[in-house]
Amino acid sequence: MDTLLQVNQLSVSFYSRDKEVEAVRNVSFEVRKGETLGIVGESGSGKSVTARTIMRLLPSPPSMVKGGEILFQGQNLAYKTEKEMEQIRGREIGMIFQDPMSSLNPTMRIGKQIEESLIKHRKLSKTEARREAIEMLRMVGIPYSEARYMQYPHEFSGGMRQRVMIAIALACRPSLLIADEPTTALDVTIQAQILHQMKELQLKLGTSIILITHDLGVVAGMCDRVVVMKEGEIVETGTTEEIFYSPKHPYTIRLLNALPRLDEKKKPKPAPLIKRSAEDRPLLEVRSLKQYFDLGKGQIVKAVNDISFEIRAGETLGVVGESGSGKSTTGRAILRLNEPTGGEVLFKGIALNRLNRGEMKTMRRYMQMIFQDPYASLNPRLRIVDIIGEALDVHRIAGGKKERQKRVEELLDMVGLSPAHAMRYPHEFSGGQRQRIGIARTLAIEPEFIVCDEPLSALDVSIQSQIVKLLEELQQRLGLTYLFIAHDLSMVKHISDRVAVMYKGKIVELAESEELYENPQHAYTKSLLAAIPVPDPKVESQKTFTAVEESSKVDPYGLERSSFVEVKKGHWVAVAEG
C-alpha cells in the first residue's frame, strides 16, 4: 500500500518562563492509503499534540517543533507557511475534534458552516455549495437534511453535532481524516452509529483515518494498525491483532487488562467489614417518582416518569441508559437537589419529601453525591484542605483547626492521595486525582448512601478501573450503599449487584447484574448491549443482532422514539422515511 503520511522523529515541546515540557519525543509512524491507524494512550500521552502538530494547529509560542518531519504526499508540513497550510487543511486533511459544541460556531447555521470549506477549497458557487452541504448532511445520516441545514448547533443532540463535524471534515473529500476522540462524550449507541458512519464513508471516499482514542474496544472494531503512546513516546506499534493478542510492552498489557469485558464473569463481592444498617429492609425506597420540567407554551418534559425501585443496605444498584433517559435527574430527585414533581423517596423509612429545609440538611449527612465532572464540582479558588473541610464545617463534625486538618489528611490517604496534596488547588491535579478528591469530600461526613453520577465518564480506561476498585474497597471497608449511574454497561456489570435500564424517563428492565447481561428481556436493553464495542478484533464483527427504532411520530426535525424491533443476524429490515 502507498504511504500517504509519514511522521519521522517528531519532537514537540511547550515553553513557559521557567521550564520546558517535552510533550512529544521522537515519534515516528506512517499512514497508508485507505487504512485506519489507531493512536491510543492515556491523557497526557501526546496523542492530541501529535495530531494538532500534523495539522499545524498548535500556537507557537508556547509550542515549538524541535525536530522531525511530517511528510504528507511528499511535502514536509513542518516547514509550510500558515497560508500554505490553509490550502491543505480541509481540502487535503480534515479533522474531527473531541467536543463538537466548542468546535462549531454557535451563531452560524449548520449549513453555512459546511458551505465555508466548499466555497473556499472547491470553488463552488453558493447554490452548488448549498446543494452539496445538504447532500453531506444526508450522507452522514441526518434525516430531513434540508430542514436541519437551516438550524443552529444548539438545536442538535451531541451525536448529531458530531455527525455535522464529520460532514464538515469530509466535505472536500480529503485524503486523510484525523478523528481526535470523536466519541468520548457520546452514549454507547450513538458511538456505534458514529463509528459505523465513519467506516461507511471511508469505504465510499477511500479516505485514510487516524483515530485517536483511549477506548481499545473502539480500536478493535475500527483500526488496521495501532500505535500505543505513553508520556510523549511510542512504546509499541503493530497490527490490531498483534497489539490485542501478542502485546509486548508492559504499558500496552496494562491498558488491555484494565478493560472491563461483558463476556467475563463477575467476581464475587466481598462481605462488608461493617454493617451500617439492617439488611432485612431496604435502605432506600423510591415509589412512583416523577420529575417533570415545564418549558412553557404547554411543553412538559417528563424526565422521570413514575419509576419505583428499592436498594438494600450494602448493595450497588446500577442505572444505565442513553443521555436524556432520566438517570441523573433520578439521582438528583432522590437527594432533593431537584424538588420531585410527584412520588416519594424513603430513606430508612423516613419520607424525604415531608422534611423541612433544616431536617433535610441533617439528612444529607447520610446521603451524598459524587458528581460527573470533578473539575466543575470543585471550587477552583479553594485549596483541597478547604474543599474537603467545608463539609466538616457545615455539619459541625470537626472540632478545632488541628482536628479538621487531621481528618482531611486521613481522607486523602483513604482515597490514595498524599496528605501533602492538601494545600494544592484543583488545577494542579489530573482528572483521576480530582475525582479522588471529589470522593474524599463525599466521604468526609461519613454517609451511608452515595449517588455516583457518571463518575467515570471523563476518565481514561486505566483510571476508570482504579476509581472502580477504590469505590469497591470503600464500600467493603465502610459499609456504603451506591446508586451507580453510567452509560458504560461493561463497567456497570462488574460493580453492580443489580442493574436498572432507563429509557425516556421509565425503567424498562431491572434484574440481577449477571442475569441482565446474559438474558436481556427488553429490546432497548439488547440494543445497548449490542452497541458496546468488544475489545477483540475477531469478536467485534460477530454481533448477533441490532435494534432498529420504530417511530410513532415523524416531525420536520427528526423522529420521536417509541419502541424497538429486533433484527436477527442475517436478516433484512426495511425502514421507510416519512
PyMOL commands that set and color helices and strands:
alter all, ss='L'
color gray80, all
select helices_A, chain A and resi 47-54+77-79+82-88+100-103+110-121+126-139+145-148+153-155+158-170+188-205+216-222+240-245+250-257+327-334+352-354+357-363+384-394+401-414+419-423+426-428+431-443+461-478+489-495+513-518+523-531
alter helices_A, ss='H'
color red, helices_A
select strands_A, chain A and resi 3-15+20-32+36-40+63-72+75-76+93-96+176-180+208-213+225-230+233-239+282-296+299-312+316-320+342-347+350-351+367-370+449-453+481-485+498-503+506-512+545-555+558-568
alter strands_A, ss='S'
color yellow, strands_A
deselect
rebuild
show_as cartoon
